[in-house]
Amino acid sequence: MRTKLISFALLCGLAGSAFATPQIQHWQAPSGAHVYFVEDHNLPMLDVAVSFPAGSAYDNADKKGVAGLTHGLLDLGVQGMNEDDIARKLADIGARVGSSFDADRSSVSLRTLSTAFERDAALDILARVLQQPLFPQEVLAREKTRLIASLREAETKPEFLSEKAFGKAVFGTHPYGWQTEVSDIEKVQRADLLEFFRAHYGAKDAVVALMGDVSRQQAETIAQQLTAQLPHSGAVPPLPAVAGLGGPSEQRIPHPASQSHILIGVPGIARDDPDYFTLYVGNYILGGGGFVSRLMNEVREKRGMAYSVYSYFMPMQQPGAFQIGLQTKNEQVDEALRVVRKTVRDFVANGVTEAELRAAKQNIIGGFPLRIDSNRKILDYLSVIGFYHLPLTYLDDFQARVEQVSARSIHEAFRRRINPDAMATVMVGGQAAGEKK
């Protein structure tokens, strides 16, 4: 199935310049995997990514860390090759295997030349990484030791402590709020990785994204090659719903850092939420637009309380966090909090001006070509479109969806979604509540 190729004028700094979105092709491979493909012969390159519902939120409550270790060991030993063999063979053909991992997804990617010898050799390696990982016992032991050391070091850093406490404050017992502890990693066994792999890396749940210098027929062959021998497990069930916050909370964690790390937020939106574009444009005005945002103007420009302050929505399979963050001197934490909370309260209560909305739309639409100006960026969009079941016309529709956002719709959406008086606040730095100076 092909989407209709839509070309439209974008504000790119040159009046009248035209910009065409990529033509996305989609089909289901015989293996059951869903494939998203953009054919482009401008560069002799092929980019591939395969994603699975195997992020950290799919851990069992009593076996946290298994998902991350499974992902991390995929390319550290496969049938017929150890990790050194894999690295050497990739270097010989100038290819690169990468990966990404979050609460929802585990993804493995490949970039290779599209010439037959290099392409076929690289794809053979990727196929083994995806379908024949060995999870060697000695490698698992080494990676556990490395991860434990990393966790212990992270526990000393204010940014890690704030993110950890923030996740628990916003999501409670939901898997999005789970944190992997040293004790969790110590318990992980090789059998846990094998079981997780069989349950979450199945062909029917795989999303294959391909971008570059191959034909449709070649892309079909590649997608089947990469997924035909994946586990034939049943569909992975969706994650549980995220509950809203019942009221405000505030946590102060002492730390010797000279600045306090502050995070404020609530559960936000899922990736397929109908308010996505409205909240995206509105948040650009509130705190996502850098120096032109209200938060930056109030906290930095007017008062010099922080070098940077931001806000963003993190849309996931279930509603991810709406988060506001900044760092400020310990002695002005309370004043910075007062300014941030008042700015958010005024924004939700009164909405945006037409001038703010017009400037935000111009910046977002004008910057859209930079979102898809490389094969890698297009590949990332293909993966997101496939994994979150977004329409194939998502990129075609982007400009129009942004243009349709009104000041009224932003006001209504933020009033529905964000209660400034029921947000979780975490501060790391300075003194704990009740301590004397």
C-alpha positions, 0 to 999 in steps of 0.5 A: 500500500502506498500513501499519496505523495503530497507536495506542499509549500513550507516556510523554509526561509525562501518564499515559494520554495516547495518541499515534498514529504517522503513516499511511504510504502507499507505491507505485512511480511510473510513472517507477520512483521509490519514493514515501512519503506521509503525508496531513495536512490540519491545516496548509495546507502541503506538504513534499516531499523527493527523495533519490538515492544520490549522496553523497560516497562515490559519487565516483570515487577519482580524482575526489573532490568531483564528487558534492558540486559536482553536488549544490550546483549543482542549484538554481543554474541550470536550464532557463529560469531562472538562480539569481536567477530561482529565488530570486525566484520562490520568494520571490514564492510564499513557498516554500523549496527546501533540500537535504542531503548526506552520504556516502550521500545527496543530497536536495533538499526543498521547503516550500510552501503547499498552495493550488493557485497557490503549490503548482503554481508551487513544484513546477514549480521543484522539477521543473526543479531535479531534472530540468533542471539546467544546471550553468553553467560560470561558476557552477561556476567561482565555486563551485569558488573558494568551496569551495577557499577554504573548504577552505583555511580549514578546514585551520586548524581543529582540529575539521576536522583531527580529523574528517579524520584520524578518517575515514581512521583508521576507514575507511582506503581505503573511500569513507567515509574519503575527504577532498576536497582542494583539488587534487581541486576544481581538477580538476573539470570541468562534464562530470564533473558532467553524467556524475555526474548522469546516472549517480546521479540516475536515476528508478529510484533516486529516493525521493520523500517527501511530507508534508502537505495533498494527497490521494493522487491529487494525491501520485501526480501530484506524484511523477510530475511530479518524476521522469518526466524524470529520467535513465533510468540503471541502478541505482546499485551498492551501496557496498563493504563496510567492513572492521573495524579490525585493531588499535588506532591513535593519531595526535597532530596538533599545533595551537596550540589551547588545547584538544585535540580527541579522537575515538575510534572504530571502524566501527559498524553499517549502518542496517538492522542487526538490532542497531540498537535494542539498540545505540541504547539501550545507547549512550544509557546509555554516551554518548548520553544527555547528562548521564545518560550514563556518559561524561559522569558519569566525565569531566565530573561526577566529574573536570571534564575536559571540558564535554561528552563524547559517543558515537554510532553513525552508521548508513549504507548500510554500517557508519558510525562508532561515535564518541566525542568530547570536548575537553579541556585539552592538559595533561590529554589522557592522563588524559582518554583513560585515563578514557574508555578505562576507561569504555568497557572497563568498559561492554563488559565488564560491561554495564548495570544494570537501573536504567540500562536502565529510565531510558534506556527511559523517556527514549527512549520519553517523548521519541519524540513530539518526533521526529515533532511536525512535518511536517519531522521526519516528512518526514525519517523518510519519506526515511530509511525509503525510502532505507534500505528500512526497514519501513513500520511503523518508526515504529509499532514504535519503542516496542515495539523499544525496550521489548524491549531487555534488559540482556543483549542490550546486553551481548552486542551491545556485546561483538560490535561494540565492541573497546575494545582495537582502536579508532582514536584521533585527537588534535589540539592540544598537541604531537606525539608526541616533541616536547619542551615 
